[in-house]
Amino acid sequence: MRKEFGNKIAVRKLSLTVPRGSIFGFLGPNGAGKSTSIKMLLGLVKPTSGEAFVLGERAGDVAVRRKIGFLPEHFRFYDWLTPAELLRLHGRLCGMAATKLRERIPVMLELVGLTPHRDKRVHDFSKGMMQRIGLAQALIHEPEIIFLDEPTSGLDPMGRRLVRDVIRAQRERGATVFLNSHLLSEVEVTCDNVAFLKDGEVVAAKDLHALGEAEIHVVVRARHLSPQAVAGLAPWTTAATVEGEQLTMTARSSDLLPDVVRHLAASGADIYSFIPERASLEDLFVRIMGEDRGL
Amino acid sequence: MGCWVMAGITFREAARKKILWTALLAGLGFLTLFGIALHYQIEDFGAHSTAPFIRYQILSAMLMVGLYVVDLLAVVMTILTSVDTISGEISSGTIHAIATKPIPRWQILIGKWIGFVGMIAGFVALTFGGTIAVAYFMGGVMPENAFHGALLVFLECLLALSVTFMFGTWFSTLTNGVIVIGLHGLAFMGGWLEQMSGFTESARLVAVGVVTSLIMPSESIWRRAAFEMQTPLAGSLPFSPFANVSIPSPTMIAYAGFYLLVALTIAVYHFHSRDL
């Protein structure tokens, strides 16, 4: 899909496949086009060209919206309602019966930790509480896919943990979660897959469970490292440098590490430590996105 | 279903707005003032032994002025309460959580419209009915075709509401308010120009008035309502605020109804097709 606002290209080329039943992280710097992309998938914004299918149906159709839950980045609603009234309204907009809502609302309030505040008006809520009630309205009708736009912004550590648990519970019941977040540490521990959006285009997609099989940095402390032993690492590494007793190398895959250890030992090196350092999602993000452009 | 959920929440939202209660307070204040004025006028009639026929005509004229104030108050209240319901929710992002629910966008807009219609109906019934009740119980006067007049005032409010909704799908709250108030100002001026033409006998003034009524027919509806409600004698006076000069025809009322439907249709279409 592509989206232009006048002369400005908000999304250049969005081409994306999200596996059902997974937690999908949608990453990118500010201004990359993440929110516009989500809005296109939800039918809030019409693409200039291209089309998207959500759960096999055209994005934005009423039929598919029945199966969607959405937490906007800045959840706002009529703030004179109580949280129970707000959930009842959203449930009714989703076509839920009154009897079903009577059962479901207390469960949702408990899930997001707002039961003690059920009689307060929403205008007395903190930002974190607004995020919690926003999450509850997104889940009230047990959607098959949930779009969460920065769900942990404004939450304290307890709130973040709660959201993380709720997201995982959604995956457990078979739902798909589409997560847009700047908190890469959260994404790293929550998501199954991620896509990186840069200048309105998906520039990389990764399976986070497979990240360990990709290139890996290793720091080795060893004595009697001969130049021949280091040169002999070439079949398993892309780079290797020695500084005193420290050998730093980039192995092609973590699967090759036992071969590296055997090679070094066979070449007469005394190995004191062998520490593989997985690149964090943040490292990957910085490497893919390049330098900070102050957006 | 979605339509009625939206109508219900919009009615509650509108009923919470301070402007509605301010308008109702203003209406009550006006009714009190109107009652005091009627009371003094009736006392003066007793002191001067005014003939019943003259007395009836004067009290009827006072009632018409009262109903004109109610009409103005209702239209202004309609615009001010509804001016941000579309544009405000778009700019604040409130609409995002609603428009992603499984209801067509037209149901969101029409539901909101119905909610306001309910609120306006209540306001007009209270203020219009209250004014007539005060005049009837204090002075024994009753307008001609009161129900017809009330319906026309209600129609004028619905027209204002639909036009406000239409521009609200395009513009920010402030711009929308300026445009709609400006259009009503134009219609008001056009109406008075037509009335003045009865005094100056200028065909060109009538033409200007007709054109402004076509651009915004709200004032025409009030003038038709005034024509329907006034006493035959008041209508025969050559120049009065509600004189029968260039009376808007039933065709003009039909045009206003058509205008309302077109404005609402454009609002629905544009809200359906725009990015949120």
Interface residues (C-beta under 8 A of the other chain):
Chain A: K39 L42 G43 L44 V45 K46 V62 A63 R65 R66 I68 F70 P72 H74 F75 R76 F77 Y78 W80 L89 H90 R92 L93 C94 G95 G134 Q137
Chain B: M1 G2 V5 M6 I9 E13 R16 S92 G93 T94 H96 A97 I98 A99 T100 K101 P102 I103 P104 S273 D275 L276
